[in-house]
Amino acid sequence: MDEKEIVKNKDNKEFILKAVNKNGKFLDLASDELKNDKEVVMQALEQDPESLEFASNKLKDDKDVILKGIKGAPWTICYASERLRENKEIIIEACKNYGQALYYASENLRADKEVVKLAVTNKGIIIKYASDELKNDKELATIAIKQNKQSYLFISENLKQDEDIKELLK
């Protein structure tokens, strides 16, 4: 199965299902209609979660599709619709293994301690994307600095003066 053959059959659902079963990224060669077919996209994600990139915008706004993608490749949260970037369940799922997902989270979720705690546990420096209020949270600052001392640069000025925080830098 080569690219020319896939392009020639880009509208044939059965053919494309077989193609994405072999290589999820073949979704890129499917017709727009099939990139918008949930069954085809879910099959592609099963084979290669990174194929989320090629799903239609409509399916990038589908919770099941995004969860399937981020469970296999958490960084694919970057493809989620704005609406789903406000979904706490989705952002938490991504932050469990990929702290950088906080970057893609809505402002409300950047102010959610549970979400930020998960993110900084995985990638301390990501505290720079937390709300100002949470950059002043001693527990979160401690977790972030223990994970990466450079996180100190992004915590509140108030916490930078805290003796316990300073002690973590030694």
C-alpha positions in Angstrom: 0.0 0.0 0.0 1.7 3.2 -1.2 0.8 6.8 -1.1 -0.4 7.0 -4.7 -2.7 4.1 -4.1 -4.1 5.7 -1.0 -4.7 9.1 -2.8 -6.4 7.3 -5.6 -8.8 5.7 -3.1 -9.0 8.6 -0.7 -12.9 8.5 -0.8 -13.2 4.8 -0.3 -13.9 4.3 3.4 -13.1 0.6 3.6 -9.8 1.2 1.8 -8.8 4.1 4.1 -9.8 2.1 7.2 -7.3 -0.6 6.1 -4.7 2.1 5.3 -4.9 3.8 8.7 -4.9 0.5 10.4 -1.4 0.0 8.9 -0.2 3.6 9.5 -2.4 6.1 11.2 -0.7 9.0 9.5 -2.2 7.8 6.2 -5.2 9.8 7.5 -3.5 12.8 6.0 -4.1 11.3 2.5 -7.8 10.6 3.0 -10.6 12.8 1.7 -11.9 15.7 3.8 -15.1 13.7 4.2 -13.2 10.7 5.7 -11.0 13.0 7.9 -14.4 13.9 9.4 -15.5 10.3 9.8 -15.2 9.4 13.5 -14.7 5.7 12.8 -11.8 6.3 10.4 -10.2 8.8 12.7 -10.5 6.6 15.8 -8.9 3.7 13.8 -6.1 6.0 12.8 -5.6 7.1 16.5 -5.6 3.5 17.6 -2.6 2.8 15.3 -0.9 6.2 15.8 -2.2 8.8 18.2 -0.2 11.5 16.5 -2.5 11.2 13.5 -4.9 13.5 15.4 -3.2 16.3 13.5 -5.0 15.2 10.3 -8.5 14.9 11.8 -11.1 17.4 10.8 -11.7 20.5 12.9 -15.1 19.1 13.8 -13.5 16.0 15.3 -10.9 18.0 17.0 -13.9 19.3 19.0 -15.0 15.8 19.9 -14.2 14.8 23.4 -13.8 11.1 22.7 -11.5 11.8 19.8 -9.2 14.2 21.7 -9.1 11.8 24.7 -8.1 8.9 22.5 -5.3 11.1 21.0 -3.9 12.4 24.2 -4.0 9.1 26.0 -1.5 7.8 23.5 0.4 11.0 22.8 -0.4 13.7 25.4 1.3 16.5 23.4 -1.5 16.2 20.8 -3.6 18.4 23.2 -2.3 21.2 20.9 -4.8 20.0 18.3 -7.9 20.2 20.6 -10.5 22.9 19.9 -10.6 26.0 22.1 -13.8 24.6 23.7 -12.1 21.4 24.7 -9.1 23.3 26.1 -11.6 24.5 28.7 -12.5 20.9 29.6 -10.9 20.0 32.9 -11.1 16.3 32.3 -9.2 16.6 29.1 -6.5 18.9 30.4 -6.0 16.7 33.5 -5.6 13.7 31.2 -3.0 15.5 29.2 -1.2 17.0 32.2 -0.8 13.6 33.9 2.1 12.7 31.6 2.8 16.0 29.8 3.1 19.0 32.0 3.4 21.3 29.0 -0.3 20.7 28.3 -0.9 23.6 30.8 0.3 25.9 28.0 -2.8 24.9 25.9 -5.3 25.0 28.8 -7.8 27.8 29.1 -7.1 30.7 31.5 -9.7 29.2 33.9 -7.8 25.9 34.1 -4.5 27.7 34.5 -6.0 29.0 37.7 -7.2 25.6 38.8 -4.8 24.3 41.5 -5.5 20.6 40.8 -4.6 21.1 37.1 -1.5 23.2 37.8 -0.3 20.8 40.4 -0.4 17.9 38.0 1.4 20.0 35.4 4.2 21.2 37.6 4.8 17.7 39.1 5.7 16.6 35.5 7.4 19.8 34.4 8.1 22.3 37.1 9.0 25.2 34.8 5.5 25.1 33.3 4.5 27.1 36.4 5.2 30.1 34.2 1.8 29.5 32.6 -0.1 29.3 35.9 -2.3 32.1 37.0 -0.6 34.9 39.1 -2.5 33.6 42.1 -1.1 30.1 41.7 2.5 31.4 41.1 2.1 32.7 44.6 1.1 29.3 46.0 3.9 27.9 48.2 2.9 24.3 47.7 3.0 24.6 44.0 6.2 26.6 44.0 7.9 23.9 46.1 6.8 21.1 43.8 7.9 23.1 40.7 11.3 24.0 42.2 12.0 20.5 43.3 11.2 19.3 39.8 13.3 22.0 38.2 15.2 24.7 40.1 14.7 27.2 37.2 11.0 27.3 38.1 12.1 29.8 40.7 12.3 32.4 38.0 8.5 32.2 37.4 7.1 32.2 40.9 5.8 35.3 42.6 8.2 37.9 44.0 6.7 37.3 47.4 7.6 33.6 47.3 11.1 34.4 46.1 11.7 36.0 49.5 10.4 33.0 51.4 13.2 31.2 53.4 11.8 27.7 52.7 11.8 28.4 49.0 15.3 29.9 49.1 16.4 26.7 50.9 15.2 24.6 48.0 17.7 26.3 45.7 20.8 25.2 47.7 
